[in-house]
Amino acid sequence: IQLTQSPSSLSASVGDRVTITCRAGQSVDRYLNWYQQKPGKAPKLLISTTSSLQSGASSRFSGSGSGTEFTLTISSLQPEDFAVYYCQQSYSTSITFGQGTRLDIK
Amino acid sequence: EVQLLESGGSLVQPGGSLRLSCAASGFKFTDHAMTWVRQAPGKGLEWVSGISDSGRSPYYADFAKGRFTISRDNSKNTLFLQMNSLRVEDTAVYYCAKDFVGTGLEYWGQGTLVTVSS
């Protein structure tokens, strides 16, 4: 199942509200997860099954959607939020990741 | 505390083989499926393989079928990835992660670097 993220890159300022979209080639129900990755580190799970915020993740992060269209929203960007974000579907046994969205400081 | 520790990555020539290991601790290993994900230098995340909690059901990305074999030793809480016929394009950091389908990958190892080059 192909996942397409948009945008591929994004420049924003501290305090901005940011939304990243993930579109699936077919329905993944609500089995869509979001990760944050910083340079040289393993990915960190932020949100599972569309909207469940992981323990330890900031409440600035929220997820929504279903079927084929999903969004990750960061309500008020903080300096530590600048990273690469990936969506991932865990609906099928052939799991897939989106290509990533690089979030840079403007 | 959940810990996943990969090992086995190294420099290998094209056509060669390598076996990666992932030592798990801090959770009941036999209750969880496991996953391998890789990341080529400067590229995105790519799923490689997953295996059921019992080890009886392996799953592979198309590029891994016929070349890679996932397995696990539940008596030693260890996950493996046997990689044969390695290609230059297999060069990547390989991560193991707890769980597989139906949920997010909450715990990841630190990764082990596989470099395929002559």
Interface residues (C-beta under 8 A of the other chain):
Chain A: Y31 N33 Y35 Q37 A42 P43 L45 I47 S48 T49 Q54 Y86 Q88 S90 Y91 S92 T93 S94 I95 T96 F97 G98 Q99 G100
Chain B: T35 V37 G44 L45 E46 W47 G50 Y59 A61 Y95 F100 V101 G102 T103 G104 L105 E106 W108 G109 Q110 G111
